[in-house]
Amino acid sequence: MAVHDQFEVVIPSSTEAGQELLERVMGRIESLESFSMKDAFGIRLALDEAIVNAIKHGNGFSPDKTVRVNCTIADDLFRIEIEDQGPGFCLEDVPDPTEEENLERPCGRGIMLMRSFMSKIEYNATGNMVLLEKIPSAK
């Protein structure tokens, strides 16, 4: 496994810091031949959702809170942990956005989107840390 970038960073709970992180990661992903354009598109959507969730829902945009990020970008794997300082949530309490009564509610769509684009998505027991992994699609 050839690792191209590996870093741990703590960012403030601001959308600007989140966008800078997103662009840093995507710049690296898009420079690799192992990830297709489709892979990069899905990673961008899932990563943006995870970062926004940590800043907005986890930390409530609080300037006193931060988001910890641990990222590895390799030829055969993209892996990122995003942990906020919020109280967390229970995944089972999030409504299924595909059920009839939830079709017009915004809840749960981001989690569904991340699941559809990533190879693996896991939350810690508290619900304030998400792990996203993507194995490149066969070309």
For each residue, the residues with C-beta under 8 A, 3 or more apart:
1: 74 75 76 77
2: 74 75
3: 6 72 73 74
4: 28 31 32 73 74 75
5: 28 71 72 73
6: 3 71 72 73
7: 69 70 71
8: 68 69 70 71
9: 21 68 69 71
10: 66 67 68 69
11: 14 17 18 20 21 66 67 69
12: 17 63 66 67
13: 17 54 55 59 60 61 62 63 65 66 67 84
14: 11 17 18 55 61 63
15: 18 19 52 55
16: 19 20
17: 11 12 13 14 20 21 55 67
18: 11 14 15 21 22 48 51 52 54 55 67
19: 15 16 22 23
20: 11 16 17 23 24
21: 9 11 17 18 24 25 51 69
22: 18 19 25 26 44 47 48 51
23: 19 20 26 27
24: 20 21 27 28
25: 21 22 28 29 43 47 71 73 80
26: 22 23 29 30 40 43 44 47
27: 23 24 30 31
28: 4 5 24 25 31 32 73
29: 25 26 32 35 39 40 43 73 78
30: 26 27 35 40
31: 4 27 28
32: 4 28 29 35 73 75
33:
34: 75 76 136
35: 29 30 32 39 40 43 78 134 136
36: 39 40 136 137 139
37: 40 41
38: 41 42 137
39: 29 35 36 42 43 134 136 137
40: 26 29 30 35 36 37 43 44
41: 37 38 44 45 117
42: 38 39 45 46 116 117 118 134
43: 25 26 29 35 39 40 46 47 78 117 118 134
44: 22 26 40 41 47 48
45: 41 42 48 49 113 114 117
46: 42 43 49 50 113 114 117 118 121 132 134
47: 22 25 26 43 44 50 51 80 132
48: 18 22 44 45 51 52
49: 45 46 52 53 110 113 114
50: 46 47 53 54 80 82 114 130 132
51: 18 21 22 47 48 54 55 67 82
52: 15 18 48 49 55 56 110
53: 49 50 56 57 58 84 110 130
54: 13 18 50 51 57 58 59 67 82 83 84 86 130
55: 13 14 15 17 18 51 52 58 59 61 67 84
56: 52 53 59 60 61
57: 53 54 60 86 89
58: 53 54 55 65 67 84 85 86 88 128
59: 13 54 55 56 62 65 66 67 84 85 86
60: 13 56 57 65 86
61: 13 14 55 56
62: 13 59 65 85
63: 12 13 14
64:
65: 13 58 59 60 62 84 85 86
66: 10 11 12 13 59 85
67: 10 11 12 13 17 18 51 54 55 58 59 82 83 84 85
68: 8 9 10 81 82 83
69: 7 8 9 10 11 21 80 81 82 83
70: 7 8 80 81
71: 5 6 7 8 9 25 79 80 81
72: 3 5 6 77 78 79 80
73: 3 4 5 6 25 28 29 32 78
74: 1 2 3 4 77 78
75: 1 2 4 32 34 136
76: 1 34 135 136
77: 1 72 74 133 134 135
78: 29 35 43 72 73 74 132 133 134
79: 71 72 131 132 133
80: 25 47 50 69 70 71 72 131 132 133
81: 68 69 70 71 129 130 131 132
82: 50 51 54 67 68 69 129 130 132
83: 54 67 68 69 124 128 129 130
84: 13 53 54 55 58 59 65 67 128 129
85: 58 59 62 65 66 67 128
86: 54 57 58 59 60 65 128
87: 126 128
88: 58 124 126 127 128
89: 57 93 94 127 128
90: 93 94 127
91: 94 111 123 127
92:
93: 89 90
94: 89 90 91 107 108 111
95: 99 102 105 107 108
96: 99 102 108
97: 102 103 105 107 108 109 112
98: 102 103 112
99: 95 96 102 103
100: 103
101:
102: 95 96 97 98 99 105 107 108
103: 97 98 99 100
104:
105: 95 97 102 108
106: 109
107: 94 95 97 102
108: 94 95 96 97 102 105 111 112
109: 97 106 112 113
110: 49 52 53 113 114
111: 91 94 108 114 115 121
112: 97 98 108 109 115 116
113: 45 46 49 109 110 116 117
114: 45 46 49 50 110 111 117 118 121 130 132
115: 111 112 118 121
116: 42 112 113
117: 41 42 43 45 46 113 114 134
118: 42 43 46 114 115 121 132 133 134
119: 133 134 135
120: 131 132 133
121: 46 111 114 115 118 130 131 132 133
122: 130 131
123: 91 127 129 130 131
124: 83 88 127 128 129
125:
126: 87 88 129
127: 88 89 90 91 123 124
128: 58 83 84 85 86 87 88 89 124
129: 81 82 83 84 123 124 126
130: 50 53 54 81 82 83 114 121 122 123
131: 79 80 81 120 121 122 123
132: 46 47 50 78 79 80 81 82 114 118 120 121
133: 77 78 79 80 118 119 120 121
134: 35 39 42 43 46 77 78 117 118 119
135: 76 77 119
136: 34 35 36 39 75 76 139
137: 36 38 39
138:
139: 36 136
